[in-house]
Amino acid sequence: MKLTSRQRIETTCRHEEPDILPVDFGGGGQTGLHVGVVYKLRQALKLDPPGTPVKVVEPYQMLGEVADDLRDYIGCDAVPLQGTGTMFGFPAIEYKKFVLPDGTPTLVPIDFNTEFEPDGSLLQYPGGDRSVPASGVMPSGGSFFDATVRVEPFDEATLVKDNTEEFVLFDDALFDHYRREAERLSKTSDRAIFCGFGGLTFGDIALVPATFLKRPKGIRDITEWYVSTATRKPFIKAVFEYQAEIAVENLKRLHQSVGDRISVIQTNGTDFGTQNGPFLSEKTYRELYLPYQKRVNGWIHQNTNWKTFMHCCGGIVPLLEAIAEAEFDILNPVQCSARGMDAKWLKKEYGNRFVFWGGGIDTQKTLPFGTPDEVRDQVKERIEIFAPGGGFVFNAIHNVLVNTPIDNILAVFEVLREYRK
C-alpha cells in the first residue's frame, strides 16, 4: 500500500518498514543544505532562471529554503515548522536581496546586515541593532556565521538569573503563528511536520553566547561555560531546572496550538561528542543533562504522539544507554566517521531503540571530496544497512556545505530515486 509522506515517517518511527525509503532534506535545522548548494541545485535542475535568489531560512548557518518543487525532486517526506525568530534575534518575515561573496543571489531577513567590513568579514547584530556589539561574524572567505565573544564581568551571586534571561513564557502571537502554520501545512501537504521550538535544548553551545540578546549577562564565553560544567555544577543544574520548568509550560501551550498535527519535535541540539568519543563521561551526562532532558521528553511522550529528535554530533556510543533513558526517539546526524559509530554495529545494537535520522552520506570527506561513484557506493551501503525493518530516515550527516560539488549531490539523489521506485 502506498503511504503518504507523513505515514511513511511515522511508520519508520514505529520501527516498521514503510512502503519506500523515507527521506529528509531541510526538515530541521541540522538536516538542510547551505543556500549556495540550494541555488546550484535549482540551477542544475532548471527550476529557476539564472540569477533567481534563494531564501535564507536560517541565517546563522546560512541554510537555504528547500521549496516544494525541490522537495518533490528529492523525494523529501518532512516539512519544517519553525517560529518567526532567528539566531540573531531579528524576525524572518520580510526579506531583501543580498549577493554572497561567491556571487550566490539570496533573500535575507530585512534586518540582516549586508555591509562588509574592510577585512571582508560580515558582522550580524542582535535584533539588527548596530548600537551594541556584533553577536556573529562570517570571516572573509567564510560561508556561515560564528558567535562572537561578548563577555562582561559576571557576578557569581546572580549567575542563575543572568543565564536564564532568555527562558521566558512565550506570548500568544508565537503560538498563533505555530497554530496557523501547522494548519496550513496540514492542508497543503501530506508531508510529516518537523517542529523546531525554542528553549528545549540544554547547554547547546551555539545558544550559550546568546547571539539573539543585545547585552547578555552571566557566563556566555564558551570556554568558561564548559569549565563551569565541572566547577559550578550547582549553577548548571539550577539553570537547567529553571529552563525545564519554562520549557514544559511552553510545550503545553504548543500542544494546545498544534495538537497532533506535528510528527517530530527537536528537543536537543547539544553536541556531546568529538571525532574520538564523548567529551564528558556517562556519569556527568547522567548527572547534568539526563534529568532535565527526560522531563521535557517525558512530558511529550505522556501528552502527545510526537517523536523526540536528538541532534548530537560525534562519537557518542558510551552515552547511548543514557540517551535512551532520557527518552529520545530519534538520533541525528549519526556521524558514522566518528570513533565507535560503525553503521552496522549501530543498527544491530540500537536499531530497535533509536530511529537513525541521518548517517546516509559522510559530509566531512565523501560528499565534498569523493567522486560521484564513491558517493553512490556509500549511499547504497548506508541504505542497505539502516533501512531494513524501518527506523531510518535518509539524510546526510549534518547540513550539506557550500563546497560540495553539485555532481556529488545529484549522485545522492540519483541513488535515492532508485531505492524509492
Secondary structure, DSSP 4 states (H G I P E B T S, - for coil): -PPPHHHHHHHHHTT---SS--B-SSSSTTS-BBHHHHHHHHHHTT-S-TT--EEEEETTTTEEP--HHHHHHHT--EEEE--S--TTSS-SSSEEEEE-TTS-EEEEETT---PBPTTS-EEE-GGG-TTS--SEEE-TT-SS-EE--------GGGHHHHTTTT--PPPHHHHHHHHHHHHHHHHH--SEEEE--TT-SSS-TTTTT-TT-SS--S---HHHHHHHHHH-HHHHHHHHHHHHHHHHHHHHHHHHHHTT---EEEEE----EETTEESS-HHHHHHHTHHHHHHHHHHHHHH--PEEEEE--S--GGGHHHHHHTT--EEES--TTSTT--HHHHHHHHTTT-EEE--SS-TTTHHHHS-HHHHHHHHHHHHHHHSTTS-EEB--SSPBPTTS-HHHHHHHHHHHHHHT-
